[in-house]
Amino acid sequence: MAYRILIVDDEIALQNMVKEILIQAGYETAPALSCAQALEQFRAIQPDAVLLDVNLPDGDGFSLFGKLREGRDVPVLFLSARDEDADRLQGLGLGADDYITKPFLPQELLLRLNAVLRRVYRETPDTGRLGDVEIDWGKSNLRRCGVETALTAKEFTLLKKLWDARGNIVTIDALCAALWDGPLVGYENTLMVHIRRLREKIEADPSHPKYLLTVRGLGYRLNQEGTK
């Protein structure tokens, strides 16, 4: 079944161009010209991904992003003429999967959309490997040199979130949202505790981590090197 992509942009010409690019690549598409239309379409078609403009006539894409993610953790790629570093960091800091600056080449759009979809929707293998640590996703445990260590529910959720995005930054807000429901204020210190305990289980030297890396001011990243 083809992936369904919601295109949120008030520029008709760009809407039509992106729609044509995606249809020729085998995707199904749905348009929205405003925040209100986007929310209606989002509920109606349950898209597999959203291409989201930042500037919209009845609001901004950053605020709309939060409303979309309240209902479902769907992949979102910002498409914007605003290429300032602050805007890009704001979009990625909110938890967006990519930020593409207009104008863009059709092939660039397809490559980056395909990369996000492969990362999000690929089937999770029964096991994974992080250096000399084997991860058994089914049993929620780790194995190193024949010794098994169980993961707590929070550690499992945290590791899975980082694993699915390995090589990329996962923001503090995104990790907190994965671990706790409700308002996220005040959870940063508790998140750091879970990060430290997870490092003690997956790192040879937790004080000098090789795999679970801190990205100061943004979040954490699971080093893709050594994973499979």
matplotlib code that plots the C-alpha trace (Angstrom):
import matplotlib.pyplot as plt

x = [0.0, 1.3, 2.3, -0.2, 1.4, -0.3, 1.0, 0.4, 1.3, -0.7, 1.3, -0.9, 1.9, 4.2, 1.3, 0.8, 4.5, 5.0, 1.9, 3.1, 6.5, 5.1, 2.4, 5.0, 7.0, 4.1, 2.7, -0.8, -1.3, -3.8, -3.5, -4.1, -3.8, -4.1, -3.8, -7.5, -7.6, -4.5, -6.1, -9.3, -7.3, -5.0, -8.0, -9.7, -6.9, -4.5, -1.4, 1.8, 3.9, 3.3, 5.2, 4.6, 5.2, 6.2, 4.2, 0.5, -2.4, -4.1, -1.1, 2.4, 3.8, 5.6, 2.3, 0.5, 3.3, 2.5, -1.2, -0.5, 1.8, -0.8, -2.8, -0.1, 3.6, 3.6, 6.8, 6.9, 9.2, 9.2, 9.3, 10.2, 11.6, 12.9, 16.5, 17.7, 19.6, 17.2, 14.1, 15.8, 16.9, 13.4, 11.8, 14.3, 14.2, 10.4, 11.0, 10.5, 12.2, 13.7, 13.8, 14.0, 14.6, 12.8, 13.6, 14.6, 15.3, 12.6, 15.1, 16.3, 12.7, 12.2, 15.5, 14.9, 11.3, 12.2, 15.0, 12.5, 9.9, 12.4, 13.7, 10.2, 8.4, 11.0, 10.4, 12.2, 14.4, 14.3, 17.8, 20.2, 23.9, 25.6, 29.3, 29.8, 26.3, 23.4, 19.9, 17.0, 14.0, 11.6, 12.9, 13.8, 17.3, 21.0, 23.7, 27.4, 29.9, 27.1, 25.8, 22.3, 21.0, 17.3, 16.1, 13.4, 10.4, 11.7, 15.1, 13.6, 11.5, 14.4, 16.8, 14.2, 13.5, 17.2, 17.7, 15.0, 16.7, 20.3, 22.7, 20.3, 19.6, 16.6, 15.6, 15.0, 11.3, 10.9, 12.5, 10.4, 7.3, 8.1, 8.6, 5.8, 2.3, 1.2, 3.2, 6.9, 8.1, 10.4, 11.3, 14.7, 16.6, 14.7, 15.5, 19.2, 19.0, 17.5, 20.2, 22.9, 21.5, 21.2, 24.8, 25.8, 24.3, 25.4, 28.8, 32.1, 33.0, 29.7, 31.7, 33.1, 30.3, 31.0, 27.5, 24.9, 26.1, 25.0, 24.3, 24.6, 21.5, 19.5, 19.3, 21.0, 22.2, 22.9, 26.1, 25.3, 28.9, 28.9, 25.2, 23.5]
y = [0.0, 3.5, 5.9, 8.8, 12.2, 15.3, 18.5, 21.6, 24.8, 27.8, 28.3, 26.6, 26.3, 24.6, 22.3, 21.1, 20.6, 18.6, 16.6, 15.7, 14.7, 12.4, 10.9, 10.0, 8.4, 6.2, 8.1, 9.1, 12.8, 15.2, 19.0, 21.6, 25.3, 26.3, 25.1, 24.5, 22.4, 20.5, 19.4, 18.3, 16.3, 14.9, 13.4, 12.3, 10.5, 9.5, 10.3, 8.4, 11.6, 15.4, 18.0, 21.2, 24.8, 27.2, 30.3, 29.7, 32.2, 31.3, 30.4, 29.0, 25.5, 25.3, 25.6, 23.3, 20.7, 20.5, 20.0, 17.2, 15.4, 15.6, 13.0, 10.8, 10.6, 11.0, 11.9, 15.6, 17.4, 21.1, 22.8, 26.5, 29.5, 30.6, 29.2, 31.0, 28.7, 29.7, 28.5, 25.3, 24.6, 25.4, 23.0, 20.2, 21.0, 20.5, 16.9, 17.3, 14.6, 17.0, 20.7, 21.3, 24.8, 26.2, 26.1, 22.4, 19.9, 17.2, 14.4, 16.0, 16.0, 12.4, 11.3, 13.0, 11.9, 8.3, 8.3, 9.4, 6.9, 4.0, 5.0, 5.3, 2.4, -0.2, -3.4, -3.8, -6.9, -9.3, -8.3, -5.5, -4.9, -2.0, -2.8, -5.9, -5.6, -7.6, -6.2, -8.6, -6.5, -9.3, -10.1, -6.5, -7.4, -7.0, -9.6, -9.0, -11.8, -14.3, -12.2, -11.0, -7.7, -6.8, -3.4, -1.5, -0.4, 3.2, 2.1, 0.0, 2.9, 5.2, 2.9, 2.0, 5.7, 6.4, 3.2, 4.1, 7.5, 6.3, 8.7, 11.6, 13.9, 13.1, 16.2, 16.2, 17.1, 14.1, 11.7, 13.0, 12.7, 9.1, 8.3, 10.3, 11.5, 15.0, 18.2, 17.7, 20.5, 19.3, 15.9, 16.8, 15.8, 12.5, 11.9, 12.4, 9.7, 7.2, 8.2, 7.5, 4.2, 3.1, 4.1, 1.9, -1.0, -0.4, 1.4, -0.1, 3.2, 5.1, 8.2, 8.4, 7.1, 5.8, 5.2, 7.2, 10.7, 14.0, 16.8, 19.9, 22.1, 19.8, 16.2, 12.9, 10.8, 7.1, 6.7, 4.8, 3.4, -0.1, -0.6, -3.2]
z = [0.0, -0.9, 1.8, 2.3, 2.5, 3.7, 2.0, 4.1, 2.1, 1.0, -2.3, -4.9, -7.4, -4.9, -3.7, -7.3, -7.9, -4.8, -5.4, -8.9, -7.7, -5.0, -7.2, -9.9, -7.1, -6.1, -3.1, -2.3, -1.5, 0.2, 0.2, 2.9, 2.5, 6.1, 9.7, 9.9, 6.7, 7.8, 11.1, 9.2, 6.6, 9.3, 11.2, 8.0, 6.1, 8.9, 6.8, 7.1, 6.9, 6.7, 4.6, 6.6, 5.6, 8.4, 7.2, 6.9, 6.6, 9.9, 12.0, 11.8, 11.2, 14.5, 16.4, 14.1, 14.5, 18.2, 17.5, 15.0, 17.4, 20.2, 18.3, 16.7, 16.5, 12.7, 10.8, 9.9, 7.5, 7.4, 4.0, 4.4, 2.7, 6.1, 6.1, 9.2, 11.7, 14.5, 12.5, 11.5, 15.1, 16.3, 13.9, 14.7, 18.4, 18.4, 17.2, 13.4, 11.3, 8.8, 7.7, 4.0, 2.7, -0.4, -3.3, -3.4, -6.1, -6.6, -6.1, -2.8, -1.5, -2.5, -1.0, 2.3, 2.5, 1.7, 4.3, 7.0, 6.0, 6.0, 9.4, 11.0, 9.4, 8.9, 10.8, 14.0, 14.1, 17.0, 18.0, 17.6, 18.3, 20.0, 19.9, 22.0, 23.5, 21.9, 22.4, 22.6, 21.9, 22.5, 26.0, 26.8, 27.9, 27.0, 26.6, 26.9, 27.0, 27.8, 30.8, 30.5, 32.0, 32.1, 30.9, 32.9, 31.0, 30.9, 29.8, 27.0, 25.8, 25.9, 24.1, 21.4, 20.7, 20.3, 18.3, 15.8, 15.2, 15.6, 14.0, 14.6, 17.5, 19.6, 21.6, 25.3, 24.8, 22.4, 24.8, 27.7, 25.6, 24.9, 28.6, 30.3, 29.5, 30.3, 30.7, 30.4, 32.7, 35.3, 33.8, 32.4, 35.6, 35.8, 32.1, 33.0, 35.7, 33.2, 30.6, 33.2, 34.2, 30.6, 29.9, 32.9, 31.0, 27.4, 27.8, 28.8, 30.4, 31.3, 32.3, 28.7, 26.6, 23.1, 21.9, 23.9, 23.3, 24.7, 22.3, 24.6, 24.6, 22.3, 23.5, 22.9, 19.9, 19.6, 17.7, 14.5, 14.3, 15.8, 15.5, 13.4]

ax = plt.figure().add_subplot(projection="3d")
ax.plot(x, y, z, "-o")
ax.set_aspect("equal")
plt.show()
